């Protein structure tokens, strides 16, 4: 894989402007000038745009990763409590430097990180936490594990992010925290979310499980709220199979996070609170340490390629890349997401469009099939004796009636995307293949109804 070297200053000055507006990168022709690429659709028997090519593999693995795992295996230090200088404590120090916080506590998954944050903040039975329905189930699982009530606010239909106005509408006397989800790895509207939290005296736990290294107004995601939670699951842009981390600057709060995830036992050796056993193991730490060299270069390359791809698609009205808020300096680009506008494809369904692009050799799909407000867990908790004891019958009735997120429903119906951890590490030619496949389908939109027959 060809590596691109890009200094931090050059990247921020060059790419950040492209993320929120005009892209100062080399431009390819717009959709009206594709030449031979605009021939017969592959789904109808034509030649595909991309054929016989491979993408960069993911998870990332090189000799540094392998050597780190082998060294850990031979050391016999397989659990973090065996050594204060093992791979997990060492990774925590390196990750704080990378993210820009004072403290880090590693755990076994992003869900565990979120749950630990909430427990450390004292959130529990009878409390409410507002979050997004357009996210992985781990987000609400963390809230449910505290026996708090996950209140789902609607999303912005263009950014796919939590809508601050709807968050504020859903605040009650029981609300204790907001959990913004930086979906697809791009920043939420954190200015407004933090202002709402301050106004209502609420804690903010950033679900940064997809947002590694992304920046908002010069700060890394995960460092803006009271606590930030990360995932290192195999698909993430920093990965070790499973694994997670919590970051923050409040020493006492982060010490509580350590105690909670260490089955309630503090660094002082006393069992002090209720807590699960969420410790990251040394093998996960070894993989992460081996992967850290080059992680910022790969991050910059994803942003460079995402900005270029956005520039190629910007004049095509049928697909609109995810809106990035003012203040977004960079994104993680765990997923590259777009809104499919079927009215610009003669009303052809999203599924037909996706099949046509896949036939051109580009693996593209929807993203989240339905919002979490539509999943069976809602009725499960509303009918459970535990939640009926914690919340009044009136509150549970209101919760069921207000559990509507129409924008999220629309986003689930309209989003098209590709998983980008590996793909956005490709070459400029790879990015052109993606753009040309989409634009070819657009130029041949009059023939798409044949494909749906």
The 8 nearest C-alpha neighbors of each residue, nearest first, counted from 0:
[[1, 2, 55, 425, 424, 426, 54, 56],
 [0, 2, 3, 426, 425, 424, 55, 4],
 [1, 3, 0, 4, 297, 296, 300, 424],
 [4, 2, 5, 300, 1, 296, 297, 299],
 [3, 5, 296, 2, 6, 300, 299, 297],
 [6, 4, 10, 3, 7, 9, 296, 299],
 [5, 7, 9, 8, 10, 4, 296, 11],
 [8, 6, 10, 9, 11, 5, 299, 12],
 [7, 9, 11, 10, 6, 12, 13, 5],
 [10, 8, 12, 6, 7, 11, 13, 5],
 [9, 11, 7, 13, 14, 8, 12, 6],
 [12, 10, 15, 8, 13, 9, 14, 7],
 [11, 13, 9, 10, 14, 15, 8, 16],
 [14, 12, 10, 11, 9, 15, 16, 23],
 [13, 15, 17, 10, 16, 11, 12, 18],
 [16, 14, 328, 18, 11, 17, 329, 13],
 [17, 15, 18, 14, 19, 20, 13, 21],
 [22, 16, 18, 21, 14, 20, 15, 19],
 [19, 17, 15, 16, 20, 306, 14, 329],
 [18, 20, 17, 16, 323, 325, 15, 327],
 [21, 19, 17, 18, 16, 22, 15, 323],
 [20, 22, 17, 16, 23, 19, 18, 310],
 [17, 23, 21, 24, 310, 20, 16, 306],
 [22, 24, 17, 21, 13, 25, 14, 16],
 [25, 23, 22, 26, 307, 306, 310, 17],
 [26, 24, 27, 23, 307, 22, 310, 311],
 [25, 27, 24, 28, 311, 310, 307, 23],
 [28, 26, 311, 29, 25, 431, 310, 307],
 [29, 27, 32, 30, 26, 33, 311, 31],
 [30, 28, 31, 32, 311, 27, 314, 33],
 [29, 31, 438, 32, 33, 28, 315, 442],
 [30, 32, 29, 33, 28, 442, 438, 34],
 [33, 31, 30, 34, 28, 29, 37, 36],
 [34, 32, 36, 37, 30, 31, 35, 28],
 [33, 35, 36, 32, 37, 38, 31, 30],
 [34, 36, 37, 38, 33, 32, 39, 439],
 [37, 35, 33, 34, 38, 439, 48, 435],
 [38, 36, 439, 35, 33, 34, 442, 39],
 [37, 39, 36, 35, 40, 45, 439, 46],
 [40, 38, 45, 41, 37, 43, 44, 46],
 [39, 41, 45, 43, 42, 38, 44, 440],
 [42, 40, 45, 44, 47, 43, 46, 358],
 [41, 43, 358, 40, 355, 44, 450, 45],
 [44, 42, 41, 40, 45, 450, 39, 449],
 [43, 45, 41, 42, 40, 46, 39, 47],
 [46, 44, 41, 39, 40, 43, 47, 42],
 [45, 47, 41, 48, 44, 40, 39, 359],
 [48, 46, 359, 41, 49, 360, 50, 45],
 [47, 49, 359, 436, 432, 360, 46, 50],
 [50, 48, 360, 47, 359, 432, 52, 51],
 [49, 51, 52, 360, 47, 48, 359, 46],
 [50, 52, 53, 49, 360, 47, 48, 54],
 [53, 51, 50, 49, 54, 360, 429, 55],
 [52, 54, 55, 51, 56, 50, 429, 425],
 [53, 55, 422, 56, 425, 52, 421, 429],
 [56, 54, 421, 425, 422, 424, 0, 57],
 [57, 55, 421, 54, 58, 59, 422, 53],
 [58, 56, 59, 421, 55, 420, 234, 60],
 [57, 59, 233, 60, 56, 238, 234, 421],
 [58, 60, 57, 56, 61, 290, 238, 421],
 [61, 59, 64, 58, 62, 290, 65, 57],
 [60, 62, 63, 64, 65, 59, 290, 289],
 [61, 63, 65, 64, 66, 60, 289, 67],
 [64, 62, 289, 66, 61, 65, 67, 290],
 [63, 65, 289, 67, 286, 62, 61, 66],
 [66, 64, 62, 68, 67, 63, 69, 61],
 [67, 65, 69, 63, 68, 64, 62, 70],
 [66, 68, 70, 64, 285, 65, 69, 289],
 [69, 67, 71, 65, 285, 70, 66, 72],
 [70, 68, 72, 66, 71, 67, 65, 73],
 [69, 71, 67, 73, 68, 72, 66, 74],
 [72, 70, 74, 68, 69, 73, 67, 76],
 [73, 71, 69, 70, 74, 75, 68, 77],
 [72, 74, 70, 71, 75, 69, 76, 68],
 [75, 73, 71, 76, 72, 70, 77, 69],
 [74, 76, 73, 77, 72, 71, 78, 70],
 [77, 75, 74, 78, 81, 71, 85, 82],
 [76, 78, 281, 75, 280, 282, 79, 71],
 [79, 77, 280, 281, 80, 81, 76, 82],
 [78, 80, 81, 281, 87, 82, 280, 85],
 [79, 81, 82, 78, 83, 85, 76, 77],
 [82, 80, 79, 78, 76, 83, 77, 85],
 [83, 81, 85, 84, 80, 79, 76, 78],
 [82, 84, 85, 88, 80, 81, 79, 89],
 [83, 85, 82, 88, 89, 86, 87, 79],
 [86, 84, 82, 87, 83, 88, 89, 79],
 [85, 87, 284, 89, 285, 281, 88, 90],
 [86, 88, 284, 90, 89, 85, 281, 79],
 [89, 87, 91, 90, 86, 85, 84, 83],
 [90, 88, 86, 92, 87, 91, 84, 85],
 [89, 91, 93, 87, 92, 88, 86, 288],
 [90, 92, 88, 94, 103, 89, 93, 87],
 [93, 91, 89, 95, 90, 94, 88, 96],
 [92, 94, 90, 96, 91, 95, 97, 89],
 [93, 95, 97, 91, 96, 92, 90, 98],
 [96, 94, 100, 98, 92, 97, 99, 93],
 [97, 95, 93, 99, 94, 98, 92, 100],
 [96, 98, 94, 95, 99, 93, 212, 100],
 [99, 97, 95, 96, 94, 100, 219, 212],
 [98, 100, 96, 95, 97, 101, 219, 222],
 [101, 99, 95, 248, 247, 102, 98, 246],
 [100, 102, 248, 95, 247, 99, 103, 246],
 [103, 101, 247, 100, 246, 248, 95, 253],
 [102, 104, 246, 91, 245, 95, 105, 244],
 [105, 103, 245, 244, 257, 91, 246, 106],
 [106, 104, 244, 279, 243, 245, 103, 91],
 [107, 105, 279, 278, 243, 277, 244, 242],
 [106, 108, 242, 279, 243, 277, 278, 241],
 [109, 107, 242, 243, 111, 110, 241, 230],
 [108, 110, 230, 243, 112, 229, 111, 208],
 [109, 111, 137, 113, 112, 108, 141, 114],
 [110, 112, 114, 108, 109, 113, 115, 107],
 [111, 113, 109, 115, 110, 228, 114, 245],
 [114, 112, 116, 110, 115, 111, 141, 228],
 [115, 113, 141, 111, 117, 116, 112, 110],
 [114, 116, 118, 112, 113, 117, 256, 111],
 [117, 115, 113, 119, 114, 118, 120, 112],
 [116, 118, 120, 114, 122, 119, 115, 113],
 [119, 117, 121, 115, 120, 116, 122, 114],
 [118, 120, 116, 256, 121, 255, 117, 115],
 [119, 121, 117, 118, 122, 116, 252, 202],
 [122, 120, 118, 119, 123, 117, 116, 145],
 [123, 121, 117, 120, 118, 126, 145, 147],
 [122, 124, 145, 147, 146, 126, 125, 121],
 [123, 125, 146, 147, 126, 389, 145, 122],
 [124, 126, 389, 147, 390, 123, 127, 173],
 [127, 125, 147, 173, 124, 123, 174, 175],
 [126, 128, 174, 148, 147, 173, 175, 149],
 [127, 129, 176, 149, 177, 174, 150, 175],
 [130, 128, 150, 177, 151, 149, 178, 176],
 [129, 131, 178, 151, 179, 177, 152, 150],
 [130, 132, 151, 133, 161, 152, 134, 180],
 [131, 133, 371, 370, 151, 134, 372, 130],
 [134, 132, 370, 131, 407, 371, 367, 135],
 [135, 133, 132, 136, 131, 182, 138, 180],
 [134, 136, 137, 138, 133, 139, 367, 371],
 [137, 135, 138, 139, 140, 134, 371, 141],
 [138, 136, 140, 110, 135, 139, 141, 109],
 [139, 137, 136, 140, 141, 135, 110, 134],
 [138, 140, 142, 141, 137, 136, 143, 149],
 [141, 139, 137, 143, 142, 138, 144, 136],
 [140, 142, 114, 144, 139, 143, 138, 113],
 [143, 141, 139, 144, 140, 145, 147, 149],
 [142, 144, 146, 140, 145, 141, 147, 139],
 [143, 145, 141, 146, 142, 140, 114, 147],
 [144, 146, 123, 143, 147, 142, 124, 118],
 [147, 145, 143, 124, 144, 123, 148, 142],
 [146, 148, 126, 124, 123, 145, 127, 143],
 [147, 149, 127, 150, 128, 126, 146, 143],
 [150, 148, 128, 129, 142, 127, 139, 151],
 [151, 149, 129, 128, 148, 130, 152, 127],
 [150, 152, 130, 131, 132, 129, 149, 153],
 [153, 151, 166, 131, 165, 130, 150, 129],
 [152, 154, 404, 162, 165, 407, 406, 161],
 [155, 153, 161, 162, 160, 159, 407, 406],
 [154, 156, 162, 159, 160, 157, 158, 161],
 [157, 155, 159, 406, 158, 410, 154, 407],
 [156, 158, 322, 155, 159, 321, 338, 160],
 [157, 159, 322, 160, 321, 155, 156, 323],
 [160, 158, 155, 156, 154, 157, 410, 161],
 [161, 159, 154, 158, 155, 187, 162, 182],
 [160, 162, 154, 131, 163, 155, 153, 179],
 [161, 163, 154, 155, 165, 164, 153, 160],
 [164, 162, 166, 165, 192, 161, 191, 167],
 [165, 163, 167, 166, 162, 168, 191, 161],
 [164, 166, 168, 167, 163, 162, 152, 153],
 [167, 165, 163, 169, 164, 152, 168, 162],
 [166, 168, 164, 165, 169, 170, 163, 195],
 [167, 169, 165, 166, 170, 164, 152, 171],
 [170, 168, 166, 167, 165, 171, 152, 150],
 [169, 171, 167, 168, 174, 166, 172, 129],
 [172, 170, 173, 174, 169, 127, 168, 175],
 [171, 173, 174, 170, 175, 127, 126, 199],
 [174, 172, 126, 171, 127, 175, 125, 170],
 [175, 173, 127, 171, 172, 170, 128, 126],
 [174, 176, 201, 127, 128, 126, 173, 202],
 [175, 177, 202, 201, 128, 203, 174, 129],
 [178, 176, 129, 203, 128, 130, 179, 202],
 [177, 179, 130, 204, 205, 203, 129, 206],
 [180, 178, 205, 130, 206, 177, 161, 181],
 [181, 179, 206, 182, 178, 205, 207, 131],
 [182, 180, 186, 185, 184, 187, 207, 210],
 [181, 183, 184, 180, 185, 160, 209, 134],
 [182, 184, 334, 333, 185, 209, 332, 181],
 [183, 185, 210, 209, 331, 332, 182, 333],
 [184, 186, 330, 181, 183, 182, 331, 210],
 [187, 185, 181, 215, 327, 188, 184, 330],
 [186, 188, 189, 181, 160, 185, 161, 179],
 [189, 187, 190, 191, 324, 192, 186, 163],
 [188, 190, 192, 187, 191, 193, 186, 223],
 [191, 189, 193, 192, 188, 194, 187, 195],
 [190, 192, 194, 189, 193, 188, 195, 163],
 [193, 191, 189, 195, 194, 190, 163, 196],
 [192, 194, 196, 195, 190, 191, 189, 197],
 [193, 195, 191, 197, 192, 196, 198, 190],
 [196, 194, 198, 192, 193, 197, 191, 199],
 [197, 195, 201, 193, 199, 194, 198, 200],
 [196, 198, 200, 194, 195, 199, 193, 201],
 [197, 199, 195, 196, 200, 194, 201, 193],
 [200, 198, 196, 197, 201, 195, 170, 194],
 [201, 199, 197, 196, 198, 202, 175, 195],
 [202, 200, 196, 176, 175, 199, 197, 203],
 [201, 203, 176, 177, 225, 175, 196, 204],
 [204, 202, 224, 177, 225, 176, 178, 205],
 [205, 203, 178, 226, 227, 224, 225, 206],
 [206, 204, 227, 179, 207, 178, 221, 224],
 [205, 207, 180, 228, 208, 179, 178, 181],
 [206, 208, 210, 229, 209, 228, 205, 181],
 [207, 209, 229, 230, 206, 210, 109, 228],
 [210, 208, 184, 207, 183, 333, 211, 182],
 [209, 211, 184, 207, 331, 213, 208, 181],
 [210, 212, 331, 213, 209, 207, 236, 184],
 [213, 211, 219, 331, 210, 214, 98, 220],
 [214, 212, 330, 331, 329, 219, 211, 210],
 [215, 213, 219, 218, 329, 328, 220, 217],
 [214, 216, 327, 218, 217, 326, 328, 219],
 [217, 215, 326, 218, 327, 328, 214, 219],
 [216, 218, 215, 214, 328, 219, 326, 327],
 [219, 217, 214, 215, 216, 220, 222, 223],
 [220, 218, 214, 213, 212, 222, 98, 221],
 [219, 221, 222, 214, 213, 218, 223, 210],
 [220, 222, 227, 205, 223, 207, 219, 228],
 [221, 223, 220, 219, 224, 227, 247, 100],
 [224, 222, 221, 220, 225, 218, 219, 226],
 [225, 223, 203, 226, 204, 222, 205, 221],
 [224, 226, 203, 204, 202, 247, 223, 227],
 [227, 225, 204, 247, 224, 246, 205, 221],
 [226, 228, 221, 205, 246, 245, 204, 222],
 [227, 229, 245, 206, 207, 112, 113, 244],
 [230, 228, 208, 244, 207, 243, 109, 245],
 [229, 231, 109, 243, 208, 232, 108, 242],
 [232, 230, 238, 242, 243, 241, 239, 237],
 [231, 233, 241, 240, 238, 235, 230, 234],
 [234, 232, 240, 238, 235, 239, 58, 241],
 [233, 235, 232, 58, 238, 236, 420, 57],
 [236, 234, 237, 238, 232, 233, 231, 333],
 [235, 237, 420, 238, 333, 234, 211, 331],
 [238, 236, 235, 231, 211, 239, 287, 290],
 [237, 239, 231, 233, 235, 232, 240, 236],
 [238, 240, 283, 241, 286, 231, 233, 287],
 [241, 239, 233, 232, 238, 231, 242, 283],
 [242, 240, 232, 108, 231, 239, 233, 107],
 [243, 241, 108, 107, 231, 106, 230, 232],
 [242, 244, 108, 230, 109, 106, 229, 231],
 [243, 245, 105, 229, 106, 104, 228, 112],
 [246, 244, 228, 104, 103, 227, 112, 105],
 [247, 245, 103, 227, 102, 226, 100, 244],
 [246, 248, 226, 102, 100, 249, 222, 101],
 [247, 249, 101, 100, 102, 250, 246, 253],
 [250, 248, 252, 251, 247, 253, 102, 101],
 [251, 249, 253, 252, 254, 248, 102, 247],
 [250, 252, 254, 253, 249, 255, 256, 248],
 [253, 251, 255, 249, 254, 250, 256, 119],
 [252, 254, 256, 250, 255, 251, 249, 257],
 [253, 255, 251, 257, 256, 252, 250, 258],
 [256, 254, 258, 252, 253, 257, 119, 259],
 [257, 255, 253, 259, 119, 254, 258, 115],
 [258, 256, 254, 255, 260, 259, 261, 104],
 [257, 259, 265, 263, 255, 264, 261, 256],
 [260, 258, 274, 263, 256, 261, 257, 262],
 [259, 261, 277, 276, 257, 262, 258, 275],
 [260, 262, 258, 276, 263, 259, 264, 257],
 [263, 261, 274, 275, 276, 260, 264, 259],
 [262, 264, 274, 259, 272, 258, 273, 261],
 [265, 263, 270, 258, 269, 261, 262, 271],
 [266, 264, 258, 267, 268, 269, 270, 263],
 [265, 267, 268, 264, 258, 269, 257, 254],
 [266, 268, 265, 269, 264, 270, 258, 271],
 [269, 267, 265, 266, 264, 270, 271, 258],
 [268, 270, 264, 265, 267, 271, 266, 263],
 [271, 269, 264, 263, 265, 272, 268, 262],
 [270, 272, 263, 269, 264, 265, 273, 258],
 [273, 271, 263, 274, 270, 259, 264, 258],
 [274, 272, 263, 259, 262, 275, 271, 270],
 [273, 275, 262, 263, 259, 260, 272, 276],
 [276, 274, 262, 260, 277, 259, 261, 263],
 [275, 277, 262, 261, 260, 278, 274, 259],
 [276, 278, 260, 106, 107, 275, 261, 279],
 [279, 277, 106, 107, 276, 261, 280, 260],
 [278, 280, 106, 107, 105, 242, 277, 281],
 [281, 279, 78, 282, 283, 79, 278, 77],
 [280, 282, 284, 77, 78, 283, 86, 87],
 [283, 281, 285, 284, 280, 68, 286, 77],
 [284, 282, 286, 285, 281, 239, 280, 287],
 [283, 285, 87, 281, 86, 287, 282, 286],
 [284, 286, 282, 288, 67, 68, 283, 86],
 [287, 285, 289, 283, 64, 284, 288, 239],
 [286, 288, 290, 284, 289, 285, 239, 291],
 [289, 287, 285, 291, 290, 286, 90, 284],
 [288, 290, 64, 63, 286, 287, 67, 291],
 [289, 291, 287, 288, 292, 64, 286, 294],
 [290, 292, 294, 288, 289, 293, 287, 237],
 [293, 291, 294, 290, 289, 288, 295, 63],
 [292, 294, 296, 295, 291, 297, 290, 298],
 [295, 293, 291, 297, 296, 292, 298, 290],
 [296, 294, 298, 297, 293, 299, 292, 212],
 [295, 297, 299, 293, 298, 294, 300, 4],
 [296, 298, 300, 294, 295, 299, 293, 301],
 [299, 297, 295, 301, 296, 300, 294, 302],
 [298, 300, 296, 302, 297, 301, 303, 295],
 [299, 301, 303, 297, 302, 298, 304, 424],
 [302, 300, 423, 304, 298, 303, 299, 424],
 [303, 301, 305, 299, 300, 304, 306, 298],
 [302, 304, 300, 306, 301, 305, 299, 307],
 [303, 305, 307, 301, 306, 302, 423, 308],
 [306, 304, 302, 308, 307, 303, 301, 309],
 [305, 307, 309, 303, 304, 308, 17, 18],
 [308, 306, 304, 310, 309, 305, 303, 311],
 [309, 307, 311, 305, 310, 306, 304, 430],
 [310, 308, 306, 312, 311, 307, 313, 305],
 [309, 311, 307, 313, 308, 312, 22, 306],
 [312, 310, 308, 309, 313, 434, 307, 27],
 [313, 311, 309, 315, 310, 314, 308, 434],
 [312, 314, 310, 315, 309, 311, 319, 316],
 [315, 313, 312, 316, 29, 30, 311, 310],
 [314, 316, 312, 317, 313, 318, 30, 438],
 [317, 315, 318, 314, 343, 319, 340, 313],
 [316, 318, 340, 343, 315, 339, 344, 319],
 [319, 317, 339, 338, 316, 337, 340, 315],
 [318, 320, 338, 337, 321, 317, 316, 339],
 [321, 319, 337, 336, 322, 338, 318, 309],
 [322, 320, 337, 158, 336, 157, 323, 319],
 [323, 321, 158, 157, 320, 324, 19, 159],
 [322, 324, 19, 158, 321, 327, 325, 18],
 [325, 323, 327, 326, 188, 322, 19, 187],
 [324, 326, 327, 19, 323, 188, 328, 216],
 [325, 327, 216, 215, 324, 328, 217, 19],
 [328, 326, 215, 325, 329, 324, 214, 216],
 [327, 329, 15, 214, 215, 326, 216, 217],
 [330, 328, 213, 214, 327, 15, 302, 18],
 [331, 329, 213, 185, 332, 184, 214, 302],
 [330, 332, 184, 213, 210, 211, 333, 185],
 [333, 331, 334, 184, 330, 335, 183, 419],
 [332, 334, 419, 420, 183, 184, 331, 209],
 [335, 333, 418, 183, 419, 332, 417, 336],
 [336, 334, 416, 417, 332, 419, 418, 333],
 [335, 337, 416, 321, 415, 320, 334, 414],
 [338, 336, 320, 319, 321, 415, 414, 416],
 [337, 339, 414, 319, 413, 318, 415, 340],
 [340, 338, 318, 413, 414, 317, 341, 415],
 [341, 339, 317, 342, 343, 318, 338, 413],
 [340, 342, 346, 344, 343, 347, 339, 348],
 [341, 343, 346, 344, 345, 340, 317, 347],
 [344, 342, 317, 341, 345, 340, 316, 346],
 [343, 345, 341, 342, 346, 444, 347, 317],
 [346, 344, 342, 347, 343, 341, 444, 445],
 [345, 347, 341, 342, 344, 348, 343, 340],
 [346, 348, 345, 344, 341, 448, 351, 349],
 [349, 347, 350, 351, 346, 341, 352, 451],
 [348, 350, 352, 351, 353, 347, 339, 341],
 [351, 349, 353, 348, 352, 354, 347, 364],
 [352, 350, 354, 348, 353, 349, 451, 355],
 [351, 353, 349, 355, 350, 354, 356, 348],
 [354, 352, 350, 356, 355, 351, 357, 364],
 [355, 353, 357, 351, 352, 356, 358, 350],
 [354, 356, 352, 358, 353, 357, 42, 351],
 [357, 355, 359, 353, 358, 354, 436, 361],
 [358, 356, 361, 354, 362, 360, 359, 355],
 [357, 359, 355, 360, 356, 42, 41, 354],
 [358, 360, 47, 356, 48, 357, 41, 436],
 [359, 361, 49, 357, 358, 50, 47, 48],
 [362, 360, 357, 359, 363, 356, 433, 49],
 [363, 361, 357, 360, 364, 417, 356, 358],
 [362, 364, 417, 416, 361, 357, 353, 415],
 [363, 365, 415, 416, 353, 417, 366, 362],
 [364, 366, 415, 414, 416, 367, 368, 363],
 [365, 367, 368, 416, 364, 415, 414, 411],
 [368, 366, 369, 411, 365, 370, 133, 134],
 [367, 369, 411, 366, 370, 365, 412, 408],
 [370, 368, 411, 367, 371, 373, 408, 374],
 [369, 371, 132, 133, 372, 373, 407, 408],
 [370, 372, 132, 374, 373, 369, 133, 136],
 [371, 373, 370, 374, 132, 402, 151, 377],
 [374, 372, 371, 370, 369, 375, 377, 403],
 [373, 375, 371, 376, 372, 377, 370, 369],
 [376, 374, 377, 378, 379, 373, 372, 371],
 [375, 377, 379, 378, 374, 380, 371, 381],
 [378, 376, 375, 379, 380, 381, 374, 372],
 [379, 377, 381, 380, 376, 375, 382, 399],
 [378, 380, 376, 377, 382, 381, 383, 375],
 [379, 381, 383, 382, 378, 377, 386, 376],
 [382, 380, 378, 379, 383, 377, 386, 395],
 [381, 383, 380, 379, 378, 384, 387, 386],
 [384, 382, 380, 385, 386, 381, 379, 387],
 [383, 385, 387, 386, 388, 382, 380, 381],
 [384, 386, 388, 383, 387, 389, 380, 146],
 [387, 385, 389, 388, 384, 383, 390, 380],
 [386, 388, 384, 385, 390, 389, 383, 391],
 [389, 387, 386, 385, 390, 384, 391, 383],
 [388, 390, 386, 125, 387, 124, 385, 391],
 [391, 389, 387, 388, 386, 125, 394, 392],
 [390, 392, 394, 393, 395, 387, 389, 388],
 [391, 393, 395, 394, 396, 390, 387, 397],
 [392, 394, 396, 391, 395, 397, 390, 398],
 [395, 393, 397, 391, 396, 392, 398, 390],
 [394, 396, 398, 392, 397, 393, 399, 391],
 [397, 395, 393, 399, 398, 394, 392, 400],
 [398, 396, 400, 394, 395, 399, 401, 393],
 [397, 399, 395, 401, 396, 400, 402, 394],
 [400, 398, 402, 396, 397, 401, 395, 381],
 [399, 401, 397, 398, 402, 396, 403, 395],
 [402, 400, 398, 403, 399, 397, 396, 404],
 [401, 403, 399, 400, 398, 372, 404, 151],
 [404, 402, 401, 405, 372, 400, 153, 151],
 [403, 405, 153, 407, 406, 408, 402, 152],
 [404, 406, 408, 407, 403, 409, 153, 154],
 [407, 405, 409, 408, 156, 404, 154, 410],
 [406, 408, 410, 409, 404, 405, 154, 153],
 [409, 407, 405, 411, 406, 410, 412, 404],
 [410, 408, 412, 406, 407, 411, 413, 405],
 [409, 411, 407, 413, 412, 408, 414, 156],
 [410, 412, 408, 409, 369, 368, 413, 367],
 [411, 413, 409, 410, 414, 408, 368, 349],
 [412, 414, 410, 339, 338, 411, 409, 415],
 [415, 413, 338, 337, 410, 365, 339, 411],
 [416, 414, 365, 337, 364, 336, 338, 339],
 [417, 415, 336, 335, 364, 363, 365, 337],
 [416, 418, 363, 335, 334, 419, 364, 336],
 [417, 419, 334, 420, 333, 335, 416, 422],
 [418, 420, 422, 334, 333, 423, 421, 417],
 [421, 419, 236, 333, 422, 418, 423, 235],
 [420, 422, 57, 55, 424, 419, 423, 56],
 [421, 423, 419, 424, 425, 54, 420, 55],
 [424, 422, 301, 419, 425, 421, 304, 420],
 [423, 425, 422, 421, 301, 300, 55, 297],
 [426, 424, 423, 422, 429, 55, 54, 427],
 [427, 425, 429, 428, 430, 424, 1, 0],
 [426, 428, 430, 429, 431, 425, 304, 307],
 [429, 427, 431, 426, 430, 432, 425, 433],
 [430, 428, 426, 432, 427, 431, 425, 433],
 [431, 429, 427, 433, 432, 428, 308, 434],
 [432, 430, 428, 434, 429, 433, 435, 427],
 [431, 433, 429, 435, 430, 434, 436, 49],
 [434, 432, 430, 436, 431, 435, 361, 437],
 [435, 433, 431, 437, 436, 432, 438, 311],
 [434, 436, 438, 432, 437, 433, 431, 439],
 [435, 437, 439, 433, 434, 438, 359, 48],
 [438, 436, 440, 434, 435, 439, 356, 441],
 [437, 439, 441, 435, 440, 30, 436, 434],
 [440, 438, 37, 436, 442, 441, 437, 435],
 [439, 441, 443, 437, 438, 442, 444, 436],
 [440, 442, 438, 444, 439, 443, 437, 344],
 [443, 441, 439, 440, 444, 438, 37, 30],
 [444, 442, 440, 441, 445, 446, 439, 447],
 [443, 445, 441, 447, 446, 344, 442, 440],
 [444, 446, 443, 447, 345, 448, 344, 442],
 [447, 445, 444, 448, 443, 449, 450, 40],
 [448, 446, 444, 450, 449, 445, 451, 443],
 [447, 449, 451, 450, 446, 452, 347, 445],
 [448, 450, 447, 452, 451, 446, 43, 445],
 [451, 449, 447, 448, 452, 43, 42, 351],
 [450, 452, 448, 449, 351, 447, 347, 348],
 [451, 449, 450, 448, 447, 351, 347, 446]]
